[in-house]
């Protein structure tokens, strides 16, 4: 596969930010009493109708007290920095089930929630499940995750509980990383535009190949807009499945990317406090977390709730960024498969491998 056309000019817009130049407060807007009253009103109506999460659409979470603010937040994710932070959601006053309803309802202002794994989970529980499933996939593990993207246009993450130690969130702008590579390491960019096959980690549909039949470009562009798709471990396991070493130019290019992305100047690191939500554009911003350790008390077990959101008429991207095939309705995400669990055998990792 030949490399895709590259963007060869510096990207200058709000999405090309540096962690050293912004902070958590820059990304945030606070939930106010008028928002909370609207959430309570909408929650009451939804519960009175007996709607399940899957039945709640944008029309069920429409209110003049929240519409404009959530529209502005959506525009910032889609056309601005690619990330926003909502603070002070009063989750301590709601049950977990009610919190999920409000969270899902907020998400309908950003996109349509889709399945995140073969479990069919539309609200993913990001927590350490390794005591019951030692091969739990990364979002159900306690290990450090390096900067990567998820597989839908927008991801939402709502903090319910923190761990006693670790679990810091990390973010880096793909636009800034591209600018830095273009300025200082342009030889690596063509390799990243060419990409490499991705392993589907056992979450493909029956009869489908465990490895994508095409290269997935790390960087790509359509209509002059740069987009990113990056999960390094999926490339490492694809190479093993294919029985070949990862090409040396690719390894060097990925190392260069990671070095820039994790630099103190580029990366933003902060703690998501309980009641805080981030919404991130996966085509614009990479995210990660530090390792964490739960406490023995259930109140000290880290829990975040995750949404994967498809966006109607969102960012135009090349088809090669898709890892899993869309369903008959054109929905993305990972379709449910009876009898399967989202797992990955970490024992197959070798020294130097990183997720």
Phi, psi and omega in degrees: 000131178279156181292148178284160178303133183267152166275123187247009176245152178299136178273122182236096174198182185296337181285344181266067181258163175240143179300328181289345185254348177230168177222181181302319182297328181297327185271352196260148159227143187267138172291132184249170178305325180294324176294315183297319177298319179294317178301317181296319179296314181293320178300316179298318180294318181295316180292325178295328178279349180070030183282139172274167180308312184295340182270350183276120178245180181303325182294339180272351182233047181254124181202134182298340181281343182239339190302311184294317182294319179288329175295319177296319179296318178299318179297323178294321178291319185280320190236356182251234182291340182090006180205137171225159180231120172265131182242156171070036169288127189280063184294338179292343180264355184241153169290165178297321179296318178293322177300318179298320179297313180296316180300312178300317180298317175300318181300331180295342176281350181250330182174191181255125181292134181233167180295140185254355181194178177294349174287343184079016183286124179263340166240103183281139175267111179269100186203166180277111180248014188290342178289332178256340179216091183301341181256021181304142180297166192306320182287351177247029183231167181255357184289161175297140172248131176277167185302132185202180172238155172269186197252013170235172186296317182236140173241137173250141177226116179250123179278124175257313178219147174262156170278158177300326180224143174078192179084024176291142177270145180229144181218148174210140180283125177295330179294318179292319178299317178299316179300316181294321179291321179298322182283325190240337182220054185297339180296335182275339187296318182301322178298320182286329174291329178289319176077197185198156177299154178246141172278141183267003173053039174075008183255016174283164177288154178307135179089350179271155179293142176291344180239142178300141179282004182222159171290140174258112182289137174290310173252140173211165177218144175217134183056033176079003179256130178281140173225158180231147166219122188209113167223099187301319184298328179295331176284319180300313182287333174296317179299320179293319179297323181278352179070035181220153174285150173296137181304137183302318177300326178291315179302315180295321180293319178293320177299319178296314178303310183297321180299315180291314184300324185267003181291152184298330181287323188269317189277141173254131180236133179201168177259128171279114180277154176307133182090005177252140180236134166252141168242126188234137172276110184292346177271356187235324188235136172265154180220162182199181173208155174280161176299155178220163179227118178290157171268175180285330179287133178306330179290349180251021177259117185300134177214124169239149176254130186246139171243137167252123188238120170279141181246122177290129181057042179276213183294133176285125181226160178284149183295339183293347179284348181284134178256320177248144181289142177288157182281184185295342177263006180081011179280142178270204184087196180242116184289147180296145175226120182302134174084002179252156176231151179284094186230157173212132182279098181293344179293343179280350180289146179246163178307132181096342176289144177223146178270000000 
